[in-house]
Amino acid sequence: MIGWIDGGAGASGDMLLGALIDAGVPLEVVAEAIDGLDLGIVLQPEAVQRASLGATRIHVEVPDTTVMRHLPDVVALFGMLDPAVQAIAVEVFERLAAAEAAVHRMPVEQVHFHEVGALDSIADVVGAAAGLVHLNLTRLCCSRLSLGSGSTRGAHGPIPVPAPAVLELLAGDIPVQAGPAPFESTTPTGAAVLVTVVDKWGPLPAMRVNAVGKGAGARDSDQVANLLRLVIGTEAR
């Protein structure tokens, strides 16, 4: 089995979760991995439409917390996960920490995850890892990724879009574009997961389609069908 992600509308952690579950990954597989962290996180799927297309949106419900975590704290949380899920989750957060350190020009050990390390991002990363391990794909491809434009707000004020951490994560040979949406289309969490798990970037490979999952973003925009598609099938020769 191979997979292809359509990132023309961007990618975020909850969009990836929604696409995986919409494509047939049992919610229990994802929830069980997250429940193992014992953080009080609950996933609530919702059937929605984006530009009239049916999709799944995942709401990540987290308890109030004042805990601020550094990379070793997050990695320690993952010690109880399935080894394959753990390996993906750890690599994703290592990439996030390195990107934030580069953007803020500080040592990695000083990066505190007040944004990407919030409980919802931990849930997104672990859930996406669990879903991908369940699918056991031999190859995962992804289209050119839309990053968005404009600005958003972080813990310390306005941040330009594409977000600096996103550009840092996607630097190199990964094809990107602003895309049609004047808002943040790809988040640091979404970018870090894709950079970790995607084997090849490009158009839809030759395949026989078995399933298509659509994960919805929070907005229903006039500029773009705000959803991420995951196409799963067998390689066509």
N, C-alpha and C positions, 0 to 999 in steps of 0.2 A: 504493500500500500504506500502511495505517495500523497503528498498534500501540497496545495498552493494557496497562499494568502493573497487576497486582493486588498492592498493597502492604499487604494486610490483615495479613500476618504480618511486615511490616517489609521492610527492604532493606539489604543490605550489598554491598560490591564483589564478593565471590565469588558471592553469590546472583545478582547481575546477570549475571556471566560465565556461570554455569551455565545460566540461563534463555536467554541468547542462543545458546549452543551447543546446548542441548536443543531450541530452536526451529528449528535447521537451519543456523546460521552455522558454516561449517567451522572446526574447531579450528586448522587451518593459518593461517587469516586472522588470528585473534587471536594465535597464537604468533609469527607472522612479525613483527607489529608490536612485540611485546615483545622478541623476539630482537634486533631492530634497535637496542635500547638497550645491548646488550652488557653486561648486568649479571649474567649467569649464572642467570637465572630460568627455571624449568621449570614448565609446567602439566601436571597429572595429573587427567584427568576420572575420575569414579567414578559408577557407577550405584547409587543408594541409594533408600531409601523413607523418606518422612516421613508419619506417620499412615497408613501402608499405600499411599500414593500414590508411584508411581515418579517419580524426579527425577534430575537430574544435579548432582553436587557437584564443584566445581573445587578441587583442592588446589594452592596456589601454593608451590612449593619454591624457597627463596632461599638463597644462600650466607651464611655468617657475615660480618658487616660491622660496623665501628665508625664508619662514615662518618655524619656528621650534616649534613644538607642544609638550606639556607635556600631561599626561593622562587626566587631567581635560579639556584641550582644545579639545582633540579628543572626549571625552564623550559629551561635549557641542554641538559639531557638530551633534551628533546623536539625539538630542532632537526633531527634526522634523520628524523622521522616524516613520513608523508604529510600534506600541508597541512591536509586536513579533519580528520584524526585529531589532529593537533597543536593545532588551534584548540580542539577540545573539551577535550583534556587540559590545556592551559594555563589555560583558563577555570575548569575544575574546581579546579585547585590554587590559582588566585588566590582563588577563593571560600573554599577551606579556610583559606588563610593569613589572609584578612580575618576569618573567624569565630574562629579561634584568637587573633588579635590582640585582637579585641573581648572575648573571654572572659577573657583574661589581662591585659587592659588594658595593652598594650604596642604599640609601632610594628610594622607588618607586617614590616619588614626584620629585626626581632629574633626573629621566630618561627622556631624550628628544628623540623624535622619528625621528632622522635623517635618519634611515633606515626603520624600520618596520612602522613608522608613515608617510612615504612619501605618496603623494597623490595616487599613484598606489596601495599601500597596503590598504589604506582606501577604495578605490574602490573595491578591491578584497574582503575585509571582508564584506562590505555592500552588494555587489552584490551576494556573496555566501549566505549570510543570507536571502536576498530577494528570491533567487531561492529556497532555502530549505523550507522557509515558504510557498511559492506557491505550492510546491509538497505536503506538509502536510503529510509527511510520519509518520506512527505509530512507525517505528523502523528503525534505520540506523546502519548498521554494516560496519566494515572495516577490510581488511586483514592485515597481517603483513606489516609494512611500511618500505620501503627501504629509507635510509638516504643519501647514497652516500659515497664518500671517497675523499681524496686529500686535496685541500685547495681552498679557494675563497678569494676575497678581499672585505673588508668593508671600511667604511669611514676613519678608522684609520690604515689601513694596512691589511696584510694577516690574514685570519681566518681559523683555521682547520675545516675540514669537517669529520664527522657531526658537524654542527655549534653548539657552546656551548649553545645558547638559545634553539635550537631544542632539544638537550639532556635534558635540564632543563624542557622543556615543556612536554616531553614524559617520564619522569622518573616515575617509579612505575610499574604497571602491563601491560603496553602497549607493545606488541611484536614488536621489531624492528630488522633490519639487515642492514649491509652496502649495500647489493645489488650489482648488476653487474656493475654499472656505476661509473667511476672514477671522478665524479664531484658532486656538490651539488644537490642531488635529491629531498630532502625535505627542504623547506624554513621555517623560523620561522612563517611566516604568514600561510602557509599551515598547519603546525603542530598545531598552536593555534586554527584554525578553526576546525580541525578534533577532537582535544581533547574536544572542546566545544560541538560538535553536535553528535559525535558517541556514540551510546548506548552500543555496544558490539564489541569486537575485535576478529576476527577469520575468518575462511574460509567462502565461499559462503553459506548462509543458504538455507534450502529447500524452494524453491519458484517457481512460474510460471512467467517466464520472459515476461514483457510487453514492455520494452524499454531498450536500452543500449546507453549511451552517452560516447564519448571519447574526453577528453580534452588534447590537445597537449602541451608539454613543448617546450621551445625555440629551443632545439637542436634536430637534427635527428641523433641519435647515432648508431654506429655499435654494441655497447654492449647491448642495450636494446631498445625495442619499447617504446620510451619516451612519454608515455601518461598515463593518469589516466582514468580508466573506472568506470562509475556509472551504476550499473544494478538496474533497478526498476521493481517490480512485486508484485504479491500477494503471501501471505504466503501459502505454501503447507503443509497440515497436513496429 
